[in-house]
């Protein structure tokens, strides 16, 4: 596969895209050579096999075709090669990862493992489903049902790259909560047309409860049209991840140890580990904030959010009032800690 084909592969959620655009022809040629060398490196053969096996065993579907798994493995190798050659997350290039066989194995295994875990996290992991009937203000139930429509729309998509793009958009969606409205900011224009139909149905139903749901240029607006708060009874569902029982692999000694890489992926996912660059950034942020601020940070970090919090309040964006209740603090105190985190993020130049 030539560089032109590689570059067209979907490199979601990475600085890789922007870096690739800036490379010279000579650099692109060098990058292609590095990727081909790593793909054929005997020291990384087992890594490639386990990468593909883990995808086929956990997600299945198109990953039953080994070529599809190897395509994603190549993406992981491309990301690692770009990081080693050009640097990443304000870090200098790591040229030893390209020239030293030991460092190369360690570097590319780590990046392949992180990318595999990202794929598994983006795809549906087996869960225990629980549901109960709850009565909530119509504004809140409308938000819950709009989120369900967005998620259901994504699940109808079968193209892997397109689905990842939609999931990335959903993850980055901003929700602004006001006294009488919720403003959802996301690129709804890229979603299948069925989302428009489903939102219209929901809007017609909620107008009878004094809530208006409209699509805007930048997302969705959910707002109360009445001074009186209407209560709506809905079935609210929660999901608790369970460890997949698919470890039927026998190792070279004949022991039923399962796919070791798959087990590591699940273990690290449950612990809330992050890709290498994100974990280092988070570690630095945690060092800069007071001890009593860290529990608030953990709740607002999706990867670190306690299961007890998710089971009680759901998997959506945490509300200050829920965080306060969970940690036995006042909302004012929670906001004070959030401001501390914001100040430190600004000091670290992490953006908004």
C-alpha positions in Angstrom: 0.0 0.0 0.0 1.5 3.3 -1.1 1.6 6.5 0.9 -1.4 8.0 -0.9 -3.5 5.1 0.2 -2.2 5.2 3.7 -3.0 8.9 4.0 -6.6 8.2 3.1 -7.1 5.8 6.0 -9.1 7.3 8.8 -6.8 8.8 11.5 -9.4 10.0 13.9 -8.7 12.1 17.0 -5.1 12.8 16.3 -2.7 15.5 15.3 -1.6 13.0 12.7 -3.8 14.5 10.0 -2.4 18.0 10.4 1.2 16.8 10.6 0.8 14.7 7.4 -0.4 17.8 5.5 2.8 19.7 6.3 5.3 17.0 5.4 7.5 17.4 2.4 7.5 14.8 -0.4 10.9 13.4 1.0 9.4 13.1 4.5 6.4 11.3 3.2 8.6 8.9 1.3 10.6 8.3 4.5 7.4 7.8 6.5 6.2 5.2 4.0 9.5 3.3 4.3 9.2 3.3 8.1 5.7 2.0 8.1 6.6 -0.8 5.7 9.6 -1.8 7.8 7.5 -1.9 11.0 4.7 -3.8 9.3 7.2 -6.5 8.3 9.3 -6.4 11.5 9.6 -10.0 12.9 9.9 -8.6 16.4 6.4 -7.0 16.0 4.7 -9.9 14.3 3.1 -11.2 17.5 1.9 -7.7 18.2 0.1 -7.5 14.8 -1.4 -11.0 15.3 -2.8 -10.2 18.8 -4.0 -6.8 17.6 -6.1 -8.4 14.9 -7.2 -11.3 17.1 -8.4 -8.9 19.8 -10.6 -7.0 17.3 -12.0 -10.2 15.8 -12.7 -11.7 19.2 -14.3 -8.7 20.9 -16.0 -6.7 18.1 -16.2 -9.3 15.4 -18.3 -8.1 12.4 -16.0 -6.8 9.7 -13.0 -7.6 11.9 -13.5 -11.3 11.2 -11.7 -10.4 8.0 -8.1 -10.2 9.0 -7.3 -7.6 6.3 -9.6 -5.1 8.0 -7.8 -5.6 11.3 -4.4 -5.2 9.6 -5.7 -1.9 8.1 -6.4 -0.6 11.6 -3.0 -1.9 12.7 -1.4 0.1 9.9 -3.1 3.2 11.1 -1.7 2.7 14.6 1.8 2.2 13.1 1.3 5.4 10.9 0.4 7.4 14.0 3.4 6.0 15.9 5.7 6.7 13.0 4.5 10.3 12.7 5.0 10.8 16.4 8.5 9.3 16.3 9.6 11.2 13.2 8.0 14.6 13.9 7.2 14.7 17.6 3.9 14.8 19.4 2.2 16.7 22.3 4.9 19.3 22.3 7.5 16.6 22.6 10.6 16.3 20.3 11.0 13.5 17.8 12.0 10.1 19.2 14.4 8.9 16.5 15.7 6.0 18.5 12.3 4.4 18.1 13.1 4.2 14.4 16.7 3.1 14.5 17.1 0.9 17.6 15.3 -2.5 17.3 14.5 -2.8 21.0 13.2 0.8 21.2 11.3 0.3 18.0 9.5 -2.7 19.4 8.6 -1.0 22.6 7.5 2.3 20.9 5.3 0.7 18.2 3.8 -1.9 20.6 2.7 0.9 22.9 1.1 2.9 20.2 -0.6 -0.1 18.7 -1.9 -1.1 22.1 -3.3 2.4 22.8 -5.0 2.6 19.4 -6.5 -0.9 19.9 -7.9 0.2 23.3 -9.3 3.3 21.7 -11.1 1.2 19.0 -12.5 -1.1 21.7 -13.7 1.8 23.8 -15.5 3.3 20.8 -17.3 0.0 20.0 -20.0 -1.6 22.1 -18.7 -3.6 25.1 -21.0 -6.2 26.6 -23.0 -4.6 29.4 -25.7 -5.4 32.0 -28.8 -3.4 31.2 -31.0 -2.0 33.9 -34.0 0.2 33.5 -36.6 1.9 35.8 -39.5 4.2 35.5 -38.7 7.8 36.7 -40.7 11.0 36.8 -38.6 14.1 35.9 -39.1 17.6 34.6 -40.0 17.6 31.0 -36.9 19.6 30.1 -34.6 16.9 31.5 -36.5 14.0 30.0 -36.4 15.7 26.6 -32.6 16.1 26.9 -32.4 12.4 27.8 -34.5 11.3 24.8 -32.6 13.6 22.4 -29.4 12.0 23.4 -31.0 8.6 22.9 -32.0 9.6 19.4 -28.5 10.7 18.6 -27.0 7.5 19.9 -29.6 5.3 18.1 -28.9 7.2 14.8 -25.2 6.4 15.2 -25.9 2.7 15.8 -27.7 2.5 12.4 -24.4 3.3 10.6 -22.5 0.4 9.3 -19.5 2.2 7.7 -16.7 1.9 10.3 -15.0 5.2 9.5 -18.3 7.1 9.3 -19.4 5.7 12.6 -16.2 6.7 14.3 -16.6 10.2 13.0 -20.1 10.4 14.4 -19.0 9.0 17.8 -16.1 11.5 17.9 -18.6 14.3 17.2 -20.9 13.0 20.0 -18.0 12.9 22.4 -17.1 16.5 21.6 -20.7 17.7 21.9 -21.1 20.7 24.3 -24.2 21.0 26.4 -25.0 24.5 27.8 -27.5 24.3 30.7 -29.6 27.4 31.4 -32.5 27.9 33.7 -35.1 27.1 31.1 -33.2 25.5 28.3 -30.4 23.1 27.1 -28.3 24.1 24.1 -26.5 21.2 22.4 -23.6 22.2 20.2 -22.5 19.5 17.7 -22.4 19.0 13.9 -25.8 17.4 13.4 -25.5 18.1 9.6 -23.2 15.1 9.2 -25.7 12.6 10.7 -28.0 10.4 8.6 -31.3 12.1 7.6 -33.3 9.8 10.0 -32.2 12.0 12.9 -34.3 14.9 11.5 -37.4 12.6 11.3 -37.0 11.3 14.8 -36.4 14.7 16.3 -39.5 16.1 14.6 -41.6 13.2 16.2 -40.1 13.9 19.6 -40.6 17.6 19.2 -44.3 17.2 18.5 -44.7 15.0 21.6 -42.9 17.4 23.9 -44.8 20.4 22.8 -47.7 19.0 24.7 -45.5 19.1 27.8 -44.4 22.7 27.3 -41.0 21.9 25.8 -39.8 22.9 22.3 -37.1 20.9 20.5 -35.6 22.6 17.4 -32.5 22.1 15.3 -30.3 25.1 14.9 -27.4 25.9 12.7 -25.0 24.8 15.4 -26.9 21.9 17.1 -30.2 21.4 19.0 -32.1 23.8 21.3 -34.4 22.3 24.0 -36.3 25.0 25.9 -39.4 25.4 28.1 -42.3 27.3 26.5 -44.3 27.4 29.8 -43.6 28.9 33.2 -45.2 25.7 34.8 -42.8 22.7 35.0 -44.4 19.6 33.6 -43.3 16.2 34.9 -42.9 13.3 32.5 -42.5 9.6 33.3 -40.0 7.8 31.2 -38.0 4.6 31.3 -34.4 5.4 32.2 -31.8 2.8 31.3 -28.3 2.3 32.6 -25.6 0.0 31.4 -22.8 -1.6 33.5 -19.9 -2.9 31.5 -19.1 -6.6 32.1 -15.9 -8.4 31.2 -16.3 -10.3 27.9 -16.0 -14.1 28.3 -14.2 -14.7 25.1 -10.7 -15.7 26.3 -10.6 -19.1 24.6 -7.0 -18.8 23.3 -4.5 -21.4 24.3 -0.9 -20.3 24.7 2.2 -22.0 23.4 2.5 -24.0 26.6 -1.1 -25.4 26.2 -2.4 -23.3 29.0 -5.8 -21.6 28.6 -4.6 -18.1 29.3 -6.7 -16.2 26.8 -5.5 -13.5 24.5 -3.1 -11.6 26.7 -3.3 -8.4 24.8 -7.1 -8.5 24.9 -7.0 -9.0 28.7 -4.6 -6.1 29.1 -6.9 -3.9 27.0 -9.9 -4.7 29.2 -7.9 -4.3 32.4 -6.5 -0.9 31.4 -9.9 0.3 30.1 -11.5 -0.6 33.4 -8.8 1.2 35.3 -9.4 4.3 33.2 -5.9 4.4 31.6 -5.5 6.9 28.8 -3.3 7.0 25.6 0.3 7.8 26.5 0.3 11.5 25.7 -3.1 12.1 27.4 -2.0 10.2 30.5 1.1 12.3 30.9 -0.9 15.5 30.5 -3.4 14.3 33.1 -0.6 13.3 35.5 0.9 16.8 35.3 -2.5 18.4 35.9 -3.2 16.2 38.9 0.2 17.2 40.4 -0.8 20.9 40.1 -4.2 20.7 41.8 -5.0 20.3 45.6 -5.9 16.8 46.9 -9.5 17.8 47.6 -9.9 18.9 44.0 -8.9 15.6 42.5 -12.2 13.7 43.1 -14.0 16.5 41.2 -11.5 16.1 38.3 -12.0 12.4 38.2 -15.8 12.7 37.9 -15.5 15.2 35.0 -12.9 12.9 33.3 -15.0 10.3 31.5 -12.2 7.7 31.7 -11.9 8.1 35.4 -15.5 8.6 36.4 -16.5 6.3 39.3 -19.0 3.5 38.4 -21.0 4.4 41.4 -21.5 7.9 40.0 -22.5 6.6 36.6 -24.9 4.0 38.0 -26.6 6.7 40.1 -26.7 9.7 37.7 -26.2 8.1 34.3 -23.4 8.3 31.7 -24.0 11.8 30.4 -22.1 15.0 31.2 -22.0 15.4 35.0 -24.1 18.2 36.5 -22.6 20.3 39.3 -25.6 19.5 41.5 -25.1 15.8 41.1 -21.3 16.0 41.8 -22.1 18.0 44.9 -24.5 15.5 46.1 -22.2 12.5 45.3 -19.2 14.1 47.2 -21.3 15.6 50.0 -20.3 19.1 49.0 -22.2 22.3 48.2 -22.6 23.3 44.5 -20.7 26.5 45.2 -17.7 24.4 46.5 -17.8 22.2 43.5 -17.7 25.2 41.2 -14.7 26.6 43.2 -12.8 23.4 42.5 -13.8 23.5 38.9 -12.3 27.0 38.6 -9.1 25.7 40.1 -8.9 23.0 37.4 -9.7 25.6 34.7 -7.0 27.9 35.9 -4.4 25.1 35.9 -5.5 24.0 32.4 -5.0 27.5 31.2 -1.6 27.7 32.8 -0.7 24.4 31.0 -2.0 25.9 27.8 -4.5 23.0 27.4 -7.1 25.2 25.7 -10.6 25.9 26.8 
